[in-house]
Amino acid sequence: MGSGASVSEEARPERLEAREAGPEPARTSTPVGRSGSTLQADEEAAKPQSHTVEIQSETVAEGEEVSLDFESFLHNNGMLYSCFNHHGNRVYVDESQNLQPFPKEWYSQGRFITPNTESSSQLQTPASSQPAVREDDRTGTIYIQGKGTVMTYMFEERVNVCRFWDPQSGVWLLLPLQWEIHVEFVKARVQRVMSTLPGLVDQKEITAALRQCNYDSEEVISVYLAMFGEILLQASPSGDQNYTDLNSFRALLERDRVIEDLRQKLQTKEKEADNLFQRNSYLAREVRYLSEVIQHLNQKLAELEADQQEAREKIRSLLNRRAPAVPPAKTITKPAVEPDQLRQVSRLTRELNVSNKQLRSTVGQALTDMKNQLEQLKGDVGKLSQVEQEAAGEVEELRSLYRKEAVERKSLYNKLLELQGNIRVFCRCRTSSASSCCLEAADDQEVAVVQKGSRRKFQFDKVYPQSSTQEEVFAGTLPVITSCVDGYNVCILAYGQTGSGKTYTMMGSKENPGVNIRSIRELLRICAEKEKVAYTLKISMLEIYNDSLNDLLAKSLGAALDIRVQGKSVSVPGLTQIQVQTEADILNVMETGEKNRKIASTKMNIQSSRSHLVVTLQVEGSDEVSGLTSRGTLTLCDLAGSERISKTEAEGQRLVEAAAINKSLTALGQVFSALKCNALHIPFRNSKLTHLLQPCLSGDAKCCVFVNVNPDIKDVAETLSTLQFGSTIRQVSLGKATQNIVPAKNNKTVK
């Protein structure tokens, strides 16, 4: 059994001397159960002859002494730290087994326990042998980091002290608090305390309390109940088994204390409020009393002022009497006045003066009240104006949200149209300098024609006013054009009367190109961005003149071209296709084809297109990663001008050309009408134009139509016809477009 005597802080650690010496005499330890005399005798017999331990060192020369002091520091919080002192430098081992400098402030917060002082106050056993203790419930083992599994024994001394056997020093050392909680002897008592006091969850705190109470769990329970009351009998919040608040009962106590303080403050505030209410009532009574006093004083003041005025009148009368008497030139007989009448008149005059004074005071008070009310009303008006401004801001915010919602709704509508595959129709108004205009653009999706006082509205996917630029017009077709690279067939048509700006919309000028050039630029840009896909571009140009096909890129006039149909595929055998790589190549090819196009002068247009121009760009891409080949076709069609023959005053060859143009455009209108009604037979073969455009209008392609109109009032009939044509096209549903992808090994189209 170890000794319970305290260890002096001034006790110095033992010195380890590196020299050859024999083993230290064996030290024994006596278990619980021996008498005091036997214990004292054993302690006397177990005392070593010297506190110096001699060891053999390989790193120190023979005979040289190495000073290394080993000691343990017991902190007041129950933590035991291992310390080393070498030449005055003291360090300790922290909980993470790292060496740390020993803090100076700890010297006053605990005491040192060295092996020498431990051995003098406890029973010792030689390090080479197992300690002799009785096997009972006080015996146990525990794993300590850095020491392994060691033997523990609960010694019964003046107070119970849990020690562990240190084989290196051969003594029983005090077990640190963080390890002691894992000893079965202590763990059972900790669980006993925690089961009785559910609100107490800090096991280290319970272990420290058990040390102070000689490991008597009942005494610990009594102490905690006396200190903190029945609050510890409550379980952790919500019955959480993993509740980790180590000071939950203190938090509850603090909460109760805060609640009690707040309750006292509330009572104090309630008392103050009652006092203020009473004082308010007292002041209200004082105000009423003072108002009555003021009213009474005002009446007195009025009476005094009336008396003062009467006195002044009397003084003035007396002063007049003291003036020297002048003998009257003529005796005047004064009418006789009764004294009672004079007194009555005097009394009435005084009452009138008093009433006058009171009326002035009342009017002055009323004016003051009115002034205060006007000031208050002015403040209310200011608040009302502020509320109106806030309401105006909210209205503006609602308008902004409405506009945003309208934009989103329009975007969703456009996406729906794209998924459905409907033909997208855009209306563009040509710039005109005429004073009279027959078109009114209500918004970006509606245009109205004004004719003889009536207005007729037409709806389109997008309406481009006269101020629209080529970039804005091209932006509407951009989403459709980019899909050509992914293997979709895309067709863009320009329809309208002669001189409405079709060719300018499609071709443009060198400085300001139109949809054709910009579409090709965009395709080249997208192809250049996809590094893993190799693209091959081929371009062809033909015109449909007098219902016959002419190759605009042929070097010489050849045989007449014809259209061949194979399934859903439509081809023109013998049509010249030129492979292009850059924008310059495409521009050169298109310039060559444009020179060969048939144009002539009419009354409505100096350079009127007398044929339908069809530019076809085939885009074939081979994906190196997936091994698939995509084939997309971009068809750009600039239709010839539609107009009445009577207006153009065409004769001869111009008359034949106009008849062929109108015939093909009429056939195109019939095709769209049949598509609109979902007719079983679509008359594609009625003209070469509709026959050539059959793949673009059969549901396998995405199609955009530009409806070009002239806003001059003189062309209102042609404008109405063109807008009606565009309105019919917009109601056509082609279905979802199909992507053309061909595997590299087999030539089956993947859809």
Secondary structure as the mmCIF struct_conf table of DSSP 4:
data_model
#
loop_
_struct_conf.conf_type_id
_struct_conf.id
_struct_conf.beg_label_comp_id
_struct_conf.beg_label_asym_id
_struct_conf.beg_label_seq_id
_struct_conf.end_label_comp_id
_struct_conf.end_label_asym_id
_struct_conf.end_label_seq_id
HELX_LH_PP_P HELX_LH_PP_P1 ALA A 5 SER A 8
TURN_TY1_P TURN_TY1_P1 GLU A 9 GLU A 10
HELX_LH_PP_P HELX_LH_PP_P2 ALA A 11 PRO A 13
STRN STRN1 GLU A 14 ALA A 18
BEND BEND1 ARG A 19 ARG A 19
HELX_LH_PP_P HELX_LH_PP_P3 GLY A 22 ALA A 26
TURN_TY1_P TURN_TY1_P2 VAL A 32 GLY A 33
HELX_RH_AL_P HELX_RH_AL_P1 GLY A 36 ALA A 46
BEND BEND2 GLN A 49 GLN A 49
BEND BEND3 HIS A 51 HIS A 51
HELX_LH_PP_P HELX_LH_PP_P4 THR A 52 THR A 52
STRN STRN2 VAL A 53 ILE A 55
BEND BEND4 GLU A 58 VAL A 60
TURN_TY1_P TURN_TY1_P3 GLU A 62 GLY A 63
STRN STRN3 ASP A 69 HIS A 75
TURN_TY1_P TURN_TY1_P4 ASN A 76 ASN A 77
BEND BEND5 GLY A 78 GLY A 78
STRN STRN4 LEU A 80 HIS A 86
TURN_TY1_P TURN_TY1_P5 HIS A 87 GLY A 88
STRN STRN5 ASN A 89 VAL A 93
TURN_TY1_P TURN_TY1_P6 GLU A 95 SER A 96
BEND BEND6 GLN A 97 GLN A 97
STRN STRN6 LEU A 99 PRO A 101
HELX_LH_PP_P HELX_LH_PP_P5 PHE A 102 PRO A 103
HELX_RH_3T_P HELX_RH_3T_P1 LYS A 104 SER A 108
BEND BEND7 GLN A 109 GLN A 109
STRN STRN7 GLY A 110 ILE A 113
HELX_RH_AL_P HELX_RH_AL_P2 PRO A 115 SER A 121
BEND BEND8 GLN A 122 GLN A 122
TURN_TY1_P TURN_TY1_P7 ALA A 127 SER A 128
BEND BEND9 SER A 129 SER A 129
BEND BEND10 ASP A 136 ASP A 136
TURN_TY1_P TURN_TY1_P8 ASP A 137 ARG A 138
STRN STRN8 THR A 139 ILE A 144
TURN_TY1_P TURN_TY1_P9 GLN A 145 LYS A 147
STRN STRN9 GLY A 148 GLU A 156
BEND BEND11 GLU A 157 VAL A 159
STRN STRN10 ASN A 160 ASP A 166
TURN_TY1_P TURN_TY1_P10 PRO A 167 GLY A 170
STRN STRN11 VAL A 171 LEU A 174
HELX_LH_PP_P HELX_LH_PP_P6 LEU A 175 PRO A 176
HELX_RH_AL_P HELX_RH_AL_P3 LEU A 177 GLU A 180
TURN_TY1_P TURN_TY1_P11 ILE A 181 HIS A 182
BEND BEND12 VAL A 183 VAL A 183
HELX_RH_AL_P HELX_RH_AL_P4 GLU A 184 THR A 196
TURN_TY1_P TURN_TY1_P12 PRO A 198 GLY A 199
HELX_RH_AL_P HELX_RH_AL_P5 GLN A 203 GLN A 212
TURN_TY1_P TURN_TY1_P13 CYS A 213 TYR A 215
HELX_RH_AL_P HELX_RH_AL_P6 SER A 217 PHE A 228
HELX_RH_3T_P HELX_RH_3T_P2 GLY A 229 LEU A 233
BEND BEND13 GLN A 234 GLN A 234
HELX_LH_PP_P HELX_LH_PP_P7 ALA A 235 ALA A 235
BEND BEND14 SER A 236 SER A 236
HELX_RH_3T_P HELX_RH_3T_P3 PRO A 237 GLY A 239
TURN_TY1_P TURN_TY1_P14 GLN A 241 ASN A 242
TURN_TY1_P TURN_TY1_P15 LEU A 246 ASN A 247
HELX_RH_AL_P HELX_RH_AL_P7 SER A 248 ARG A 321
TURN_TY1_P TURN_TY1_P16 ARG A 322 ARG A 322
BEND BEND15 ALA A 323 ALA A 323
HELX_LH_PP_P HELX_LH_PP_P8 PRO A 324 ALA A 325
BEND BEND16 ALA A 329 LYS A 330
HELX_LH_PP_P HELX_LH_PP_P9 THR A 333 ALA A 336
HELX_RH_AL_P HELX_RH_AL_P8 PRO A 339 GLN A 420
TURN_TY1_P TURN_TY1_P17 GLY A 421 GLY A 421
STRN STRN12 ASN A 422 ASN A 422
HELX_LH_PP_P HELX_LH_PP_P10 ILE A 423 ILE A 423
STRN STRN13 ARG A 424 CYS A 429
HELX_LH_PP_P HELX_LH_PP_P11 ARG A 430 THR A 431
BEND BEND17 SER A 435 SER A 435
STRN STRN14 CYS A 437 CYS A 437
STRN STRN15 LEU A 439 ASP A 443
TURN_TY1_P TURN_TY1_P18 ASP A 444 GLN A 445
STRN STRN16 GLU A 446 GLN A 451
TURN_TY1_P TURN_TY1_P19 LYS A 452 GLY A 453
STRN STRN17 SER A 454 GLN A 459
BEND BEND18 ASP A 461 ASP A 461
STRN STRN18 LYS A 462 TYR A 464
TURN_TY1_P TURN_TY1_P20 GLN A 466 SER A 467
HELX_RH_AL_P HELX_RH_AL_P9 GLN A 470 THR A 482
HELX_RH_3T_P HELX_RH_3T_P4 SER A 483 ASP A 486
TURN_TY1_P TURN_TY1_P21 GLY A 487 GLY A 487
STRN STRN19 ASN A 489 GLY A 496
TURN_TY1_P TURN_TY1_P22 THR A 498 GLY A 499
BEND BEND19 SER A 500 GLY A 501
HELX_RH_AL_P HELX_RH_AL_P10 LYS A 502 MET A 506
TURN_TY1_P TURN_TY1_P23 MET A 507 MET A 507
STRN STRN20 GLY A 508 GLY A 508
BEND BEND20 LYS A 510 ASN A 512
STRN STRN21 PRO A 513 PRO A 513
HELX_RH_AL_P HELX_RH_AL_P11 VAL A 515 GLU A 529
TURN_TY1_P TURN_TY1_P24 GLU A 531 LYS A 532
STRN STRN22 VAL A 533 TYR A 545
TURN_TY1_P TURN_TY1_P25 ASN A 546 ASP A 547
STRN STRN23 SER A 548 ASP A 551
TURN_TY1_P TURN_TY1_P26 LEU A 552 LEU A 553
BEND BEND21 LYS A 555 SER A 556
BEND BEND22 ALA A 559 ALA A 559
HELX_LH_PP_P HELX_LH_PP_P12 ALA A 560 ALA A 560
STRN STRN24 LEU A 561 LEU A 561
STRN STRN25 ARG A 564 GLN A 566
TURN_TY1_P TURN_TY1_P27 GLY A 567 LYS A 568
STRN STRN26 SER A 569 SER A 571
TURN_TY1_P TURN_TY1_P28 PRO A 573 GLY A 574
STRN STRN27 ILE A 578 VAL A 580
BEND BEND23 THR A 582 THR A 582
HELX_RH_AL_P HELX_RH_AL_P12 GLU A 583 LYS A 595
TURN_TY1_P TURN_TY1_P29 ASN A 596 ASN A 596
BEND BEND24 ARG A 597 ARG A 597
STRN STRN28 ILE A 599 ALA A 600
BEND BEND25 LYS A 603 MET A 604
TURN_TY1_P TURN_TY1_P30 ILE A 606 GLN A 607
STRN STRN29 SER A 608 SER A 609
BEND BEND26 SER A 611 SER A 611
STRN STRN30 HIS A 612 ASP A 623
TURN_TY1_P TURN_TY1_P31 GLU A 624 SER A 626
STRN STRN31 LEU A 628 ASP A 638
HELX_LH_PP_P HELX_LH_PP_P13 LEU A 639 SER A 642
HELX_RH_AL_P HELX_RH_AL_P13 ILE A 645 THR A 648
TURN_TY1_P TURN_TY1_P32 GLU A 649 GLU A 649
TURN_TY1_P TURN_TY1_P33 GLY A 652 GLY A 652
HELX_RH_AL_P HELX_RH_AL_P14 GLN A 653 LYS A 676
TURN_TY1_P TURN_TY1_P34 CYS A 677 ASN A 678
BEND BEND27 LEU A 680 LEU A 680
HELX_RH_3T_P HELX_RH_3T_P5 PHE A 684 ASN A 686
BEND BEND28 SER A 687 SER A 687
HELX_RH_AL_P HELX_RH_AL_P15 LYS A 688 LEU A 692
TURN_TY1_P TURN_TY1_P35 LEU A 693 LEU A 693
HELX_RH_AL_P HELX_RH_AL_P16 GLN A 694 LEU A 697
TURN_TY1_P TURN_TY1_P36 SER A 698 GLY A 699
BEND BEND29 ASP A 700 ASP A 700
STRN STRN32 ALA A 701 VAL A 709
STRN STRN33 ASP A 712 ASP A 712
HELX_RH_3T_P HELX_RH_3T_P6 ILE A 713 ASP A 715
HELX_RH_AL_P HELX_RH_AL_P17 VAL A 716 ARG A 730
TURN_TY1_P TURN_TY1_P37 GLN A 731 GLN A 731
STRN STRN34 SER A 733 SER A 733
BEND BEND30 LYS A 736 LYS A 736
STRN STRN35 ILE A 741 PRO A 743
BEND BEND31 ALA A 744 ASN A 746
HELX_LH_PP_P HELX_LH_PP_P14 LYS A 748 THR A 749
STRN STRN36 VAL A 750 VAL A 750
#
